[in-house]
Amino acid sequence: MLRSGTSFGANVTEAIGGISNPDFLAEISIAYKEALETKYWLQFLKKAENLDEKVFNSLLEDCVELSKILFAILKTTGKIRNSD
């Protein structure tokens, strides 16, 4: 969890410094996937009873919110196609 939980911040920083739009989108895409992986690990740790409820809920809420932000960036920049 430490790796994926810190990786998406690093990938966003790399995206900001991207030299092209495709480079930016690739890094944001990686950041989004790392956020989803972090959500998995949080749920895993909770089920294994290694996180108390309050800590889990706080971290999960932050992770979900960041995932939504990253997804919105991908969607508005054209990386994600609407399913309509």
C-alpha positions in Angstrom: 0.0 0.0 0.0 2.9 2.4 0.7 4.1 2.0 -2.8 0.8 2.5 -4.6 -0.4 5.1 -2.1 2.6 7.3 -2.7 3.0 6.5 -6.4 0.0 8.3 -7.6 1.2 11.6 -6.2 4.5 11.2 -7.9 2.8 10.4 -11.2 0.6 13.5 -11.0 3.8 15.5 -10.4 5.4 13.9 -13.5 2.2 14.6 -15.5 2.4 18.3 -14.6 6.0 18.3 -16.0 5.0 16.4 -19.1 6.5 17.5 -22.3 3.4 16.7 -24.4 -0.3 16.1 -24.0 0.0 12.4 -24.6 2.8 12.3 -21.9 0.5 14.2 -19.5 -2.4 11.8 -20.2 -0.2 8.7 -19.8 1.0 9.8 -16.3 -2.5 10.8 -15.1 -3.7 7.4 -16.3 -1.0 5.6 -14.3 -1.9 7.8 -11.3 -5.5 6.8 -11.6 -4.7 3.1 -11.7 -2.4 3.5 -8.7 -5.2 5.2 -6.8 -7.5 2.2 -7.6 -4.7 -0.2 -6.4 -4.4 1.8 -3.1 -8.2 1.4 -2.6 -7.8 -2.4 -3.0 -5.0 -2.5 -0.4 -7.0 -0.4 2.0 -9.9 -2.8 1.7 -7.5 -5.8 2.1 -5.9 -4.3 5.3 -9.4 -3.6 6.7 -10.6 -7.2 6.1 -7.4 -8.5 7.6 -8.2 -6.4 10.6 -5.0 -4.3 10.3 -6.8 -1.0 10.2 -9.3 0.3 12.6 -12.7 1.5 11.3 -12.0 5.3 11.7 -8.6 5.2 10.0 -9.9 3.0 7.2 -12.9 5.3 6.5 -10.8 8.4 6.5 -8.2 6.9 4.1 -10.8 5.3 1.9 -12.7 8.6 1.6 -9.5 10.4 0.6 -8.6 7.7 -1.9 -12.0 7.6 -3.5 -12.1 11.4 -3.8 -8.6 11.5 -5.5 -9.7 8.7 -7.8 -12.7 10.7 -8.9 -10.6 13.8 -9.5 -8.1 11.8 -11.6 -10.9 10.1 -13.6 -12.5 13.5 -14.3 -9.2 14.8 -15.6 -8.9 11.8 -17.9 -12.5 12.1 -19.1 -12.4 15.9 -19.8 -9.1 15.6 -21.6 -10.4 12.9 -23.9 -8.6 9.8 -22.6 -11.8 8.1 -21.4 -14.6 7.8 -23.8 -18.2 8.2 -22.7 -20.2 5.0 -22.6 -23.3 6.9 -23.8 
